[in-house]
Amino acid sequence: MFTKLQQWLSAIFLYASFWLSSFYDKLPLTLSDPWKEIIFASPIYFLITFACFSLATIGYRVAIFNDCTEASEELKKEIIEAKKDLEKKGLKIS
Amino acid sequence: MATGSDRSVGYGLVALALSIFTYYTVWVIILPFVNDDHVIHQYFLPRVYALILPILAGVIVLSALGGTIAVILGRPKKQKTS
């Protein structure tokens, strides 16, 4: 099977060859000017899309971030238990 | 539950990302199909700036990062006192 790296590289090469052939007017298609402009700007557009997606993901994760109060109480209890246990066995904890 | 300020900052970031994405999509994808004398062109800079501004921002951010890293790595190392 193909690894993720190979998949990404082949997709990027495919896209780059398409973009370059459009840039040098080698495509066997007659595209109207708006389409040419869009293809010309598409790398930056994908970059901006990726940036917006990353920003939105960070924002969403910040918004739903939880305070784990129960887990913190449980952890404190377990620390006390462990300290008692270790002191019983002769370890000094400052 | 996240605190109120966390939630407002988080959803604010999501809203900011969505609005930038919408504005940029209209600017780059839809505007080439709209006639040049249409009213909507008042609200957007000429389309060259849709390419120049991100590239400029990228260059500034990358050079700031590189400069910071260079300054940090170029600092003389602290002598270890043993």
Backbone of each chain as nested JSON, in Angstrom:
{
  "chains": [
    {"id": "A", "residues": [
      {"number": 1, "name": "MET", "atoms": {"N": [0.842, -1.216, 0.0], "CA": [0.0, 0.0, 0.0], "C": [0.871, 1.259, 0.0]}},
      {"number": 2, "name": "PHE", "atoms": {"N": [0.253, 2.355, -0.361], "CA": [0.965, 3.628, -0.351], "C": [0.997, 4.196, 1.055]}},
      {"number": 3, "name": "THR", "atoms": {"N": [2.124, 4.781, 1.406], "CA": [2.165, 5.459, 2.694], "C": [1.524, 6.834, 2.552]}},
      {"number": 4, "name": "LYS", "atoms": {"N": [1.253, 7.451, 3.709], "CA": [0.655, 8.788, 3.683], "C": [1.546, 9.769, 2.932]}},
      {"number": 5, "name": "LEU", "atoms": {"N": [2.87, 9.629, 3.152], "CA": [3.806, 10.544, 2.492], "C": [3.691, 10.433, 0.98]}},
      {"number": 6, "name": "GLN", "atoms": {"N": [3.634, 9.173, 0.485], "CA": [3.516, 8.99, -0.954], "C": [2.217, 9.569, -1.478]}},
      {"number": 7, "name": "GLN", "atoms": {"N": [1.135, 9.366, -0.731], "CA": [-0.156, 9.922, -1.166], "C": [-0.091, 11.437, -1.27]}},
      {"number": 8, "name": "TRP", "atoms": {"N": [0.456, 12.061, -0.222], "CA": [0.519, 13.532, -0.226], "C": [1.419, 14.038, -1.334]}},
      {"number": 9, "name": "LEU", "atoms": {"N": [2.6, 13.366, -1.49], "CA": [3.533, 13.825, -2.516], "C": [2.921, 13.708, -3.901]}},
      {"number": 10, "name": "SER", "atoms": {"N": [2.228, 12.569, -4.175], "CA": [1.665, 12.424, -5.521], "C": [0.556, 13.443, -5.744]}},
      {"number": 11, "name": "ALA", "atoms": {"N": [-0.264, 13.705, -4.713], "CA": [-1.314, 14.721, -4.871], "C": [-0.695, 16.082, -5.136]}},
      {"number": 12, "name": "ILE", "atoms": {"N": [0.399, 16.406, -4.383], "CA": [1.02, 17.718, -4.554], "C": [1.635, 17.84, -5.942]}},
      {"number": 13, "name": "PHE", "atoms": {"N": [2.291, 16.735, -6.413], "CA": [2.898, 16.787, -7.749], "C": [1.836, 16.933, -8.834]}},
      {"number": 14, "name": "LEU", "atoms": {"N": [0.734, 16.213, -8.666], "CA": [-0.363, 16.318, -9.632], "C": [-0.865, 17.753, -9.704]}},
      {"number": 15, "name": "TYR", "atoms": {"N": [-1.098, 18.324, -8.491], "CA": [-1.622, 19.689, -8.437], "C": [-0.602, 20.67, -9.018]}},
      {"number": 16, "name": "ALA", "atoms": {"N": [0.683, 20.467, -8.681], "CA": [1.705, 21.4, -9.167], "C": [1.812, 21.346, -10.682]}},
      {"number": 17, "name": "SER", "atoms": {"N": [1.723, 20.123, -11.251], "CA": [1.819, 20.035, -12.715], "C": [0.616, 20.688, -13.37]}},
      {"number": 18, "name": "PHE", "atoms": {"N": [-0.567, 20.502, -12.759], "CA": [-1.762, 21.157, -13.287], "C": [-1.619, 22.673, -13.231]}},
      {"number": 19, "name": "TRP", "atoms": {"N": [-1.127, 23.172, -12.072], "CA": [-1.006, 24.624, -11.9], "C": [0.014, 25.194, -12.885]}},
      {"number": 20, "name": "LEU", "atoms": {"N": [1.167, 24.502, -13.013], "CA": [2.212, 25.011, -13.914], "C": [1.755, 24.981, -15.366]}},
      {"number": 21, "name": "SER", "atoms": {"N": [1.058, 23.909, -15.77], "CA": [0.611, 23.852, -17.159], "C": [-0.427, 24.923, -17.43]}},
      {"number": 22, "name": "SER", "atoms": {"N": [-1.224, 25.243, -16.402], "CA": [-2.15, 26.367, -16.586], "C": [-1.38, 27.681, -16.66]}},
      {"number": 23, "name": "PHE", "atoms": {"N": [-0.323, 27.792, -15.835], "CA": [0.45, 29.032, -15.784], "C": [1.147, 29.286, -17.118]}},
      {"number": 24, "name": "TYR", "atoms": {"N": [1.688, 28.218, -17.743], "CA": [2.378, 28.385, -19.021], "C": [1.454, 28.173, -20.212]}},
      {"number": 25, "name": "ASP", "atoms": {"N": [0.14, 28.149, -19.962], "CA": [-0.839, 28.079, -21.045], "C": [-0.698, 26.812, -21.893]}},
      {"number": 26, "name": "LYS", "atoms": {"N": [-0.349, 25.683, -21.25], "CA": [-0.186, 24.441, -21.994], "C": [-1.412, 23.548, -21.886]}},
      {"number": 27, "name": "LEU", "atoms": {"N": [-2.406, 23.958, -21.101], "CA": [-3.58, 23.111, -20.928], "C": [-4.348, 23.007, -22.243]}},
      {"number": 28, "name": "PRO", "atoms": {"N": [-4.777, 21.788, -22.616], "CA": [-5.564, 21.648, -23.852], "C": [-7.017, 22.062, -23.651]}},
      {"number": 29, "name": "LEU", "atoms": {"N": [-7.201, 23.136, -22.931], "CA": [-8.548, 23.645, -22.682], "C": [-8.534, 25.139, -22.977]}},
      {"number": 30, "name": "THR", "atoms": {"N": [-9.671, 25.66, -23.379], "CA": [-9.759, 27.109, -23.476], "C": [-10.55, 27.591, -22.271]}},
      {"number": 31, "name": "LEU", "atoms": {"N": [-9.828, 28.149, -21.316], "CA": [-10.452, 28.636, -20.096], "C": [-10.722, 30.13, -20.231]}},
      {"number": 32, "name": "SER", "atoms": {"N": [-11.826, 30.545, -19.638], "CA": [-12.095, 31.979, -19.649], "C": [-11.205, 32.666, -18.617]}},
      {"number": 33, "name": "ASP", "atoms": {"N": [-11.061, 33.967, -18.739], "CA": [-10.143, 34.706, -17.865], "C": [-10.418, 34.527, -16.375]}},
      {"number": 34, "name": "PRO", "atoms": {"N": [-11.694, 34.571, -15.921], "CA": [-11.916, 34.364, -14.485], "C": [-11.35, 33.048, -13.991]}},
      {"number": 35, "name": "TRP", "atoms": {"N": [-11.562, 31.96, -14.769], "CA": [-11.038, 30.661, -14.337], "C": [-9.525, 30.695, -14.252]}},
      {"number": 36, "name": "LYS", "atoms": {"N": [-8.869, 31.332, -15.234], "CA": [-7.41, 31.407, -15.196], "C": [-6.937, 32.132, -13.94]}},
      {"number": 37, "name": "GLU", "atoms": {"N": [-7.646, 33.247, -13.624], "CA": [-7.252, 34.004, -12.424], "C": [-7.405, 33.164, -11.178]}},
      {"number": 38, "name": "ILE", "atoms": {"N": [-8.502, 32.386, -11.116], "CA": [-8.743, 31.566, -9.923], "C": [-7.664, 30.498, -9.792]}},
      {"number": 39, "name": "ILE", "atoms": {"N": [-7.314, 29.839, -10.91], "CA": [-6.26, 28.819, -10.843], "C": [-4.939, 29.455, -10.436]}},
      {"number": 40, "name": "PHE", "atoms": {"N": [-4.675, 30.67, -10.953], "CA": [-3.434, 31.344, -10.594], "C": [-3.362, 31.618, -9.101]}},
      {"number": 41, "name": "ALA", "atoms": {"N": [-4.493, 31.998, -8.506], "CA": [-4.498, 32.359, -7.083], "C": [-4.713, 31.16, -6.183]}},
      {"number": 42, "name": "SER", "atoms": {"N": [-4.967, 29.958, -6.741], "CA": [-5.415, 28.849, -5.903], "C": [-4.4, 28.401, -4.846]}},
      {"number": 43, "name": "PRO", "atoms": {"N": [-3.063, 28.401, -5.1], "CA": [-2.166, 27.976, -4.013], "C": [-2.312, 28.829, -2.763]}},
      {"number": 44, "name": "ILE", "atoms": {"N": [-2.342, 30.166, -2.959], "CA": [-2.516, 31.06, -1.813], "C": [-3.883, 30.834, -1.181]}},
      {"number": 45, "name": "TYR", "atoms": {"N": [-4.873, 30.571, -2.018], "CA": [-6.218, 30.347, -1.48], "C": [-6.238, 29.111, -0.585]}},
      {"number": 46, "name": "PHE", "atoms": {"N": [-5.58, 28.022, -1.035], "CA": [-5.533, 26.821, -0.194], "C": [-4.784, 27.096, 1.104]}},
      {"number": 47, "name": "LEU", "atoms": {"N": [-3.719, 27.898, 1.005], "CA": [-2.963, 28.258, 2.205], "C": [-3.846, 29.002, 3.207]}},
      {"number": 48, "name": "ILE", "atoms": {"N": [-4.609, 29.983, 2.695], "CA": [-5.493, 30.758, 3.566], "C": [-6.565, 29.845, 4.167]}},
      {"number": 49, "name": "THR", "atoms": {"N": [-7.103, 28.921, 3.336], "CA": [-8.11, 27.988, 3.844], "C": [-7.542, 27.147, 4.981]}},
      {"number": 50, "name": "PHE", "atoms": {"N": [-6.318, 26.647, 4.786], "CA": [-5.684, 25.836, 5.826], "C": [-5.473, 26.654, 7.093]}},
      {"number": 51, "name": "ALA", "atoms": {"N": [-5.033, 27.918, 6.923], "CA": [-4.81, 28.784, 8.087], "C": [-6.112, 29.011, 8.833]}},
      {"number": 52, "name": "CYS", "atoms": {"N": [-7.194, 29.274, 8.104], "CA": [-8.489, 29.505, 8.748], "C": [-8.949, 28.249, 9.466]}},
      {"number": 53, "name": "PHE", "atoms": {"N": [-8.752, 27.079, 8.838], "CA": [-9.15, 25.826, 9.465], "C": [-8.378, 25.613, 10.768]}},
      {"number": 54, "name": "SER", "atoms": {"N": [-7.057, 25.882, 10.735], "CA": [-6.259, 25.71, 11.948], "C": [-6.73, 26.643, 13.051]}},
      {"number": 55, "name": "LEU", "atoms": {"N": [-6.961, 27.912, 12.673], "CA": [-7.408, 28.899, 13.655], "C": [-8.74, 28.484, 14.269]}},
      {"number": 56, "name": "ALA", "atoms": {"N": [-9.668, 28.011, 13.419], "CA": [-10.979, 27.602, 13.914], "C": [-10.859, 26.393, 14.819]}},
      {"number": 57, "name": "THR", "atoms": {"N": [-9.969, 25.442, 14.474], "CA": [-9.784, 24.264, 15.318], "C": [-9.263, 24.657, 16.696]}},
      {"number": 58, "name": "ILE", "atoms": {"N": [-8.234, 25.553, 16.705], "CA": [-7.69, 26.011, 17.987], "C": [-8.785, 26.685, 18.808]}},
      {"number": 59, "name": "GLY", "atoms": {"N": [-9.553, 27.574, 18.156], "CA": [-10.619, 28.287, 18.864], "C": [-11.649, 27.34, 19.425]}},
      {"number": 60, "name": "TYR", "atoms": {"N": [-12.029, 26.342, 18.621], "CA": [-13.053, 25.39, 19.073], "C": [-12.559, 24.589, 20.262]}},
      {"number": 61, "name": "ARG", "atoms": {"N": [-11.294, 24.145, 20.191], "CA": [-10.74, 23.367, 21.301], "C": [-10.629, 24.218, 22.561]}},
      {"number": 62, "name": "VAL", "atoms": {"N": [-10.286, 25.518, 22.397], "CA": [-10.248, 26.402, 23.569], "C": [-11.645, 26.532, 24.157]}},
      {"number": 63, "name": "ALA", "atoms": {"N": [-12.655, 26.633, 23.284], "CA": [-14.023, 26.875, 23.764], "C": [-14.565, 25.677, 24.524]}},
      {"number": 64, "name": "ILE", "atoms": {"N": [-14.223, 24.45, 24.089], "CA": [-14.808, 23.279, 24.756], "C": [-13.86, 22.658, 25.768]}},
      {"number": 65, "name": "PHE", "atoms": {"N": [-12.764, 23.386, 26.097], "CA": [-11.787, 22.816, 27.026], "C": [-12.411, 22.671, 28.41]}},
      {"number": 66, "name": "ASN", "atoms": {"N": [-12.233, 21.489, 29.011], "CA": [-12.899, 21.21, 30.279], "C": [-11.976, 21.387, 31.464]}},
      {"number": 67, "name": "ASP", "atoms": {"N": [-12.538, 21.845, 32.598], "CA": [-11.849, 21.728, 33.875], "C": [-12.19, 20.353, 34.429]}},
      {"number": 68, "name": "CYS", "atoms": {"N": [-11.172, 19.512, 34.653], "CA": [-11.447, 18.158, 35.109], "C": [-11.438, 18.161, 36.634]}},
      {"number": 69, "name": "THR", "atoms": {"N": [-12.514, 18.692, 37.281], "CA": [-12.507, 18.834, 38.738], "C": [-12.531, 17.488, 39.427]}},
      {"number": 70, "name": "GLU", "atoms": {"N": [-13.347, 16.55, 38.915], "CA": [-13.429, 15.233, 39.551], "C": [-12.088, 14.524, 39.512]}},
      {"number": 71, "name": "ALA", "atoms": {"N": [-11.468, 14.556, 38.351], "CA": [-10.183, 13.883, 38.207], "C": [-9.152, 14.514, 39.13]}},
      {"number": 72, "name": "SER", "atoms": {"N": [-9.21, 15.832, 39.33], "CA": [-8.24, 16.494, 40.201], "C": [-8.444, 16.056, 41.653]}},
      {"number": 73, "name": "GLU", "atoms": {"N": [-9.723, 15.968, 42.093], "CA": [-9.987, 15.491, 43.457], "C": [-9.46, 14.07, 43.644]}},
      {"number": 74, "name": "GLU", "atoms": {"N": [-9.742, 13.23, 42.64], "CA": [-9.308, 11.843, 42.731], "C": [-7.786, 11.758, 42.824]}},
      {"number": 75, "name": "LEU", "atoms": {"N": [-7.122, 12.583, 42.009], "CA": [-5.658, 12.567, 41.991], "C": [-5.104, 13.007, 43.339]}},
      {"number": 76, "name": "LYS", "atoms": {"N": [-5.717, 14.06, 43.953], "CA": [-5.239, 14.518, 45.267], "C": [-5.357, 13.406, 46.294]}},
      {"number": 77, "name": "LYS", "atoms": {"N": [-6.522, 12.712, 46.28], "CA": [-6.726, 11.603, 47.218], "C": [-5.655, 10.544, 47.029]}},
      {"number": 78, "name": "GLU", "atoms": {"N": [-5.404, 10.217, 45.764], "CA": [-4.436, 9.158, 45.493], "C": [-3.039, 9.553, 45.947]}},
      {"number": 79, "name": "ILE", "atoms": {"N": [-2.713, 10.853, 45.818], "CA": [-1.401, 11.318, 46.276], "C": [-1.271, 11.137, 47.782]}},
      {"number": 80, "name": "ILE", "atoms": {"N": [-2.34, 11.521, 48.511], "CA": [-2.3, 11.356, 49.976], "C": [-2.137, 9.889, 50.345]}},
      {"number": 81, "name": "GLU", "atoms": {"N": [-2.898, 9.034, 49.674], "CA": [-2.792, 7.595, 49.946], "C": [-1.388, 7.085, 49.696]}},
      {"number": 82, "name": "ALA", "atoms": {"N": [-0.828, 7.511, 48.575], "CA": [0.508, 7.037, 48.231], "C": [1.526, 7.503, 49.254]}},
      {"number": 83, "name": "LYS", "atoms": {"N": [1.376, 8.762, 49.717], "CA": [2.312, 9.277, 50.721], "C": [2.234, 8.449, 51.989]}},
      {"number": 84, "name": "LYS", "atoms": {"N": [0.993, 8.148, 52.458], "CA": [0.838, 7.339, 53.665], "C": [1.514, 5.99, 53.492]}},
      {"number": 85, "name": "ASP", "atoms": {"N": [1.229, 5.39, 52.33], "CA": [1.769, 4.065, 52.053], "C": [3.291, 4.068, 52.091]}},
      {"number": 86, "name": "LEU", "atoms": {"N": [3.868, 5.106, 51.466], "CA": [5.331, 5.165, 51.408], "C": [5.92, 5.435, 52.782]}},
      {"number": 87, "name": "GLU", "atoms": {"N": [5.231, 6.278, 53.592], "CA": [5.751, 6.565, 54.932], "C": [5.733, 5.313, 55.788]}},
      {"number": 88, "name": "LYS", "atoms": {"N": [4.705, 4.485, 55.59], "CA": [4.637, 3.215, 56.309], "C": [5.862, 2.359, 56.013]}},
      {"number": 89, "name": "LYS", "atoms": {"N": [6.314, 2.445, 54.765], "CA": [7.444, 1.62, 54.371], "C": [8.779, 2.288, 54.679]}},
      {"number": 90, "name": "GLY", "atoms": {"N": [8.726, 3.45, 55.348], "CA": [9.969, 4.034, 55.846], "C": [10.587, 5.093, 54.961]}},
      {"number": 91, "name": "LEU", "atoms": {"N": [9.851, 5.597, 53.967], "CA": [10.399, 6.661, 53.122], "C": [10.001, 8.005, 53.708]}},
      {"number": 92, "name": "LYS", "atoms": {"N": [10.978, 8.924, 53.812], "CA": [10.649, 10.24, 54.356], "C": [10.336, 11.199, 53.215]}},
      {"number": 93, "name": "ILE", "atoms": {"N": [9.174, 11.828, 53.293], "CA": [8.791, 12.791, 52.263], "C": [8.769, 14.173, 52.886]}},
      {"number": 94, "name": "SER", "atoms": {"N": [9.606, 15.046, 52.355], "CA": [9.685, 16.372, 52.963], "C": [8.477, 17.193, 52.567]}}
    ]},
    {"id": "B", "residues": [
      {"number": 1, "name": "MET", "atoms": {"N": [-16.824, 22.154, 32.611], "CA": [-17.221, 23.167, 31.612], "C": [-16.141, 24.25, 31.523]}},
      {"number": 2, "name": "ALA", "atoms": {"N": [-15.887, 24.699, 30.339], "CA": [-14.916, 25.789, 30.176], "C": [-15.481, 27.068, 30.781]}},
      {"number": 3, "name": "THR", "atoms": {"N": [-14.596, 27.933, 31.255], "CA": [-15.078, 29.18, 31.827], "C": [-15.622, 30.102, 30.738]}},
      {"number": 4, "name": "GLY", "atoms": {"N": [-16.361, 31.129, 31.188], "CA": [-17.004, 32.016, 30.218], "C": [-16.025, 32.7, 29.294]}},
      {"number": 5, "name": "SER", "atoms": {"N": [-14.893, 33.168, 29.873], "CA": [-13.933, 33.882, 29.021], "C": [-13.288, 32.928, 28.019]}},
      {"number": 6, "name": "ASP", "atoms": {"N": [-13.002, 31.684, 28.469], "CA": [-12.46, 30.692, 27.538], "C": [-13.403, 30.509, 26.359]}},
      {"number": 7, "name": "ARG", "atoms": {"N": [-14.697, 30.343, 26.699], "CA": [-15.664, 30.077, 25.637], "C": [-15.777, 31.258, 24.683]}},
      {"number": 8, "name": "SER", "atoms": {"N": [-15.815, 32.5, 25.253], "CA": [-15.977, 33.64, 24.342], "C": [-14.74, 33.814, 23.467]}},
      {"number": 9, "name": "VAL", "atoms": {"N": [-13.547, 33.624, 24.061], "CA": [-12.331, 33.726, 23.24], "C": [-12.319, 32.647, 22.166]}},
      {"number": 10, "name": "GLY", "atoms": {"N": [-12.667, 31.411, 22.554], "CA": [-12.64, 30.299, 21.607], "C": [-13.59, 30.506, 20.446]}},
      {"number": 11, "name": "TYR", "atoms": {"N": [-14.865, 30.805, 20.801], "CA": [-15.824, 30.994, 19.711], "C": [-15.535, 32.267, 18.936]}},
      {"number": 12, "name": "GLY", "atoms": {"N": [-14.882, 33.262, 19.599], "CA": [-14.446, 34.452, 18.869], "C": [-13.424, 34.089, 17.806]}},
      {"number": 13, "name": "LEU", "atoms": {"N": [-12.477, 33.2, 18.173], "CA": [-11.478, 32.749, 17.186], "C": [-12.153, 32.018, 16.028]}},
      {"number": 14, "name": "VAL", "atoms": {"N": [-13.141, 31.144, 16.37], "CA": [-13.852, 30.418, 15.309], "C": [-14.555, 31.409, 14.384]}},
      {"number": 15, "name": "ALA", "atoms": {"N": [-15.225, 32.418, 14.976], "CA": [-15.95, 33.399, 14.163], "C": [-14.982, 34.19, 13.289]}},
      {"number": 16, "name": "LEU", "atoms": {"N": [-13.815, 34.562, 13.877], "CA": [-12.808, 35.295, 13.099], "C": [-12.346, 34.467, 11.903]}},
      {"number": 17, "name": "ALA", "atoms": {"N": [-12.041, 33.174, 12.16], "CA": [-11.573, 32.307, 11.072], "C": [-12.637, 32.188, 9.989]}},
      {"number": 18, "name": "LEU", "atoms": {"N": [-13.896, 31.987, 10.41], "CA": [-14.966, 31.838, 9.424], "C": [-15.157, 33.108, 8.605]}},
      {"number": 19, "name": "SER", "atoms": {"N": [-15.08, 34.274, 9.277], "CA": [-15.315, 35.509, 8.516], "C": [-14.167, 35.784, 7.554]}},
      {"number": 20, "name": "ILE", "atoms": {"N": [-12.907, 35.507, 7.996], "CA": [-11.781, 35.681, 7.068], "C": [-11.948, 34.76, 5.866]}},
      {"number": 21, "name": "PHE", "atoms": {"N": [-12.33, 33.498, 6.142], "CA": [-12.489, 32.524, 5.062], "C": [-13.584, 32.967, 4.083]}},
      {"number": 22, "name": "THR", "atoms": {"N": [-14.71, 33.427, 4.617], "CA": [-15.811, 33.861, 3.748], "C": [-15.395, 35.044, 2.886]}},
      {"number": 23, "name": "TYR", "atoms": {"N": [-14.787, 36.051, 3.554], "CA": [-14.38, 37.248, 2.821], "C": [-13.393, 36.886, 1.722]}},
      {"number": 24, "name": "TYR", "atoms": {"N": [-12.407, 36.036, 2.059], "CA": [-11.373, 35.702, 1.09], "C": [-11.943, 34.877, -0.067]}},
      {"number": 25, "name": "THR", "atoms": {"N": [-12.899, 33.968, 0.262], "CA": [-13.521, 33.177, -0.806], "C": [-14.271, 34.073, -1.78]}},
      {"number": 26, "name": "VAL", "atoms": {"N": [-15.059, 35.01, -1.242], "CA": [-15.783, 35.934, -2.118], "C": [-14.795, 36.727, -2.966]}},
      {"number": 27, "name": "TRP", "atoms": {"N": [-13.715, 37.171, -2.31], "CA": [-12.727, 38.02, -2.986], "C": [-12.075, 37.289, -4.148]}},
      {"number": 28, "name": "VAL", "atoms": {"N": [-11.616, 36.028, -3.883], "CA": [-10.774, 35.336, -4.864], "C": [-11.597, 34.474, -5.823]}},
      {"number": 29, "name": "ILE", "atoms": {"N": [-12.655, 33.826, -5.312], "CA": [-13.361, 32.846, -6.15], "C": [-14.562, 33.472, -6.874]}},
      {"number": 30, "name": "ILE", "atoms": {"N": [-15.294, 34.343, -6.201], "CA": [-16.542, 34.821, -6.8], "C": [-16.338, 36.105, -7.6]}},
      {"number": 31, "name": "LEU", "atoms": {"N": [-15.493, 37.009, -7.081], "CA": [-15.362, 38.312, -7.746], "C": [-14.867, 38.259, -9.188]}},
      {"number": 32, "name": "PRO", "atoms": {"N": [-14.007, 37.292, -9.599], "CA": [-13.623, 37.284, -11.016], "C": [-14.807, 37.147, -11.968]}},
      {"number": 33, "name": "PHE", "atoms": {"N": [-15.927, 36.581, -11.478], "CA": [-17.084, 36.386, -12.345], "C": [-18.036, 37.58, -12.34]}},
      {"number": 34, "name": "VAL", "atoms": {"N": [-17.763, 38.57, -11.473], "CA": [-18.651, 39.725, -11.37], "C": [-18.106, 40.836, -12.264]}},
      {"number": 35, "name": "ASN", "atoms": {"N": [-18.988, 41.516, -12.937], "CA": [-18.561, 42.604, -13.821], "C": [-17.751, 43.649, -13.065]}},
      {"number": 36, "name": "ASP", "atoms": {"N": [-16.794, 44.264, -13.769], "CA": [-15.89, 45.204, -13.12], "C": [-16.595, 46.448, -12.589]}},
      {"number": 37, "name": "ASP", "atoms": {"N": [-17.741, 46.804, -13.176], "CA": [-18.392, 48.042, -12.736], "C": [-19.463, 47.767, -11.688]}},
      {"number": 38, "name": "HIS", "atoms": {"N": [-19.52, 46.544, -11.172], "CA": [-20.539, 46.218, -10.17], "C": [-20.202, 46.902, -8.839]}},
      {"number": 39, "name": "VAL", "atoms": {"N": [-21.271, 47.187, -8.038], "CA": [-21.095, 47.907, -6.772], "C": [-20.201, 47.135, -5.803]}},
      {"number": 40, "name": "ILE", "atoms": {"N": [-20.269, 45.793, -5.872], "CA": [-19.592, 44.971, -4.858], "C": [-18.08, 45.201, -4.867]}},
      {"number": 41, "name": "HIS", "atoms": {"N": [-17.538, 45.664, -5.996], "CA": [-16.098, 45.88, -6.073], "C": [-15.626, 47.008, -5.162]}},
      {"number": 42, "name": "GLN", "atoms": {"N": [-16.555, 47.877, -4.718], "CA": [-16.185, 48.93, -3.766], "C": [-15.63, 48.352, -2.469]}},
      {"number": 43, "name": "TYR", "atoms": {"N": [-16.133, 47.176, -2.081], "CA": [-15.803, 46.64, -0.758], "C": [-14.544, 45.792, -0.76]}},
      {"number": 44, "name": "PHE", "atoms": {"N": [-13.884, 45.673, -1.898], "CA": [-12.68, 44.846, -1.959], "C": [-11.557, 45.641, -2.61]}},
      {"number": 45, "name": "LEU", "atoms": {"N": [-10.314, 45.378, -2.118], "CA": [-9.147, 45.955, -2.776], "C": [-8.972, 45.289, -4.143]}},
      {"number": 46, "name": "PRO", "atoms": {"N": [-8.168, 45.879, -5.026], "CA": [-7.855, 45.195, -6.285], "C": [-7.322, 43.799, -6.021]}},
      {"number": 47, "name": "ARG", "atoms": {"N": [-7.579, 42.859, -6.934], "CA": [-7.347, 41.461, -6.62], "C": [-5.866, 41.103, -6.47]}},
      {"number": 48, "name": "VAL", "atoms": {"N": [-4.95, 41.938, -6.998], "CA": [-3.517, 41.634, -6.772], "C": [-3.224, 41.556, -5.296]}},
      {"number": 49, "name": "TYR", "atoms": {"N": [-3.889, 42.413, -4.505], "CA": [-3.605, 42.436, -3.07], "C": [-4.026, 41.144, -2.392]}},
      {"number": 50, "name": "ALA", "atoms": {"N": [-4.958, 40.393, -2.995], "CA": [-5.337, 39.098, -2.425], "C": [-4.163, 38.137, -2.448]}},
      {"number": 51, "name": "LEU", "atoms": {"N": [-3.202, 38.378, -3.323], "CA": [-1.994, 37.545, -3.333], "C": [-0.853, 38.21, -2.582]}},
      {"number": 52, "name": "ILE", "atoms": {"N": [-0.717, 39.548, -2.754], "CA": [0.439, 40.232, -2.166], "C": [0.371, 40.214, -0.645]}},
      {"number": 53, "name": "LEU", "atoms": {"N": [-0.822, 40.505, -0.078], "CA": [-0.92, 40.629, 1.379], "C": [-0.58, 39.328, 2.109]}},
      {"number": 54, "name": "PRO", "atoms": {"N": [-1.155, 38.154, 1.707], "CA": [-0.746, 36.925, 2.407], "C": [0.736, 36.629, 2.272]}},
      {"number": 55, "name": "ILE", "atoms": {"N": [1.295, 36.847, 1.063], "CA": [2.725, 36.576, 0.89], "C": [3.553, 37.487, 1.788]}},
      {"number": 56, "name": "LEU", "atoms": {"N": [3.174, 38.784, 1.827], "CA": [3.881, 39.74, 2.676], "C": [3.801, 39.322, 4.139]}},
      {"number": 57, "name": "ALA", "atoms": {"N": [2.579, 38.932, 4.575], "CA": [2.404, 38.509, 5.961], "C": [3.26, 37.288, 6.251]}},
      {"number": 58, "name": "GLY", "atoms": {"N": [3.279, 36.322, 5.302], "CA": [4.087, 35.129, 5.494], "C": [5.56, 35.454, 5.605]}},
      {"number": 59, "name": "VAL", "atoms": {"N": [6.042, 36.346, 4.735], "CA": [7.464, 36.714, 4.779], "C": [7.796, 37.364, 6.118]}},
      {"number": 60, "name": "ILE", "atoms": {"N": [6.914, 38.284, 6.574], "CA": [7.181, 38.975, 7.842], "C": [7.203, 37.984, 9.002]}},
      {"number": 61, "name": "VAL", "atoms": {"N": [6.183, 37.094, 9.05], "CA": [6.112, 36.141, 10.157], "C": [7.318, 35.204, 10.149]}},
      {"number": 62, "name": "LEU", "atoms": {"N": [7.647, 34.676, 8.958], "CA": [8.769, 33.731, 8.898], "C": [10.083, 34.399, 9.261]}},
      {"number": 63, "name": "SER", "atoms": {"N": [10.28, 35.668, 8.797], "CA": [11.556, 36.299, 9.134], "C": [11.608, 36.653, 10.612]}},
      {"number": 64, "name": "ALA", "atoms": {"N": [10.45, 37.014, 11.212], "CA": [10.445, 37.276, 12.649], "C": [10.792, 36.003, 13.415]}},
      {"number": 65, "name": "LEU", "atoms": {"N": [10.189, 34.869, 12.998], "CA": [10.496, 33.59, 13.645], "C": [11.979, 33.255, 13.511]}},
      {"number": 66, "name": "GLY", "atoms": {"N": [12.466, 33.363, 12.267], "CA": [13.87, 33.042, 12.032], "C": [14.799, 33.942, 12.827]}},
      {"number": 67, "name": "GLY", "atoms": {"N": [14.466, 35.248, 12.886], "CA": [15.282, 36.184, 13.654], "C": [15.292, 35.83, 15.126]}},
      {"number": 68, "name": "THR", "atoms": {"N": [14.099, 35.486, 15.67], "CA": [14.027, 35.123, 17.077], "C": [14.882, 33.9, 17.366]}},
      {"number": 69, "name": "ILE", "atoms": {"N": [14.737, 32.876, 16.503], "CA": [15.512, 31.645, 16.713], "C": [17.002, 31.936, 16.623]}},
      {"number": 70, "name": "ALA", "atoms": {"N": [17.387, 32.787, 15.632], "CA": [18.803, 33.111, 15.479], "C": [19.326, 33.826, 16.718]}},
      {"number": 71, "name": "VAL", "atoms": {"N": [18.536, 34.773, 17.26], "CA": [18.974, 35.5, 18.449], "C": [19.126, 34.539, 19.62]}},
      {"number": 72, "name": "ILE", "atoms": {"N": [18.142, 33.613, 19.789], "CA": [18.198, 32.695, 20.924], "C": [19.389, 31.747, 20.802]}},
      {"number": 73, "name": "LEU", "atoms": {"N": [19.577, 31.202, 19.58], "CA": [20.682, 30.253, 19.409], "C": [22.032, 30.947, 19.443]}},
      {"number": 74, "name": "GLY", "atoms": {"N": [22.081, 32.244, 19.075], "CA": [23.352, 32.937, 19.001], "C": [23.853, 33.448, 20.331]}},
      {"number": 75, "name": "ARG", "atoms": {"N": [22.983, 33.371, 21.352], "CA": [23.407, 33.827, 22.676], "C": [24.577, 33.008, 23.178]}},
      {"number": 76, "name": "PRO", "atoms": {"N": [25.539, 33.666, 23.833], "CA": [26.621, 32.884, 24.434], "C": [26.069, 31.974, 25.519]}},
      {"number": 77, "name": "LYS", "atoms": {"N": [26.585, 30.736, 25.558], "CA": [26.072, 29.783, 26.531], "C": [26.516, 30.166, 27.939]}},
      {"number": 78, "name": "LYS", "atoms": {"N": [25.625, 29.89, 28.895], "CA": [25.982, 30.156, 30.285], "C": [27.037, 29.168, 30.741]}},
      {"number": 79, "name": "GLN", "atoms": {"N": [28.038, 29.677, 31.485], "CA": [29.036, 28.784, 32.042], "C": [28.393, 27.928, 33.117]}},
      {"number": 80, "name": "LYS", "atoms": {"N": [28.683, 26.623, 33.047], "CA": [28.134, 25.755, 34.087], "C": [28.985, 25.86, 35.329]}},
      {"number": 81, "name": "THR", "atoms": {"N": [28.378, 26.161, 36.468], "CA": [29.126, 26.201, 37.725], "C": [28.926, 24.865, 38.42]}},
      {"number": 82, "name": "SER", "atoms": {"N": [30.025, 24.118, 38.535], "CA": [29.888, 22.783, 39.105], "C": [30.282, 22.786, 40.569]}}
    ]}
  ]
}
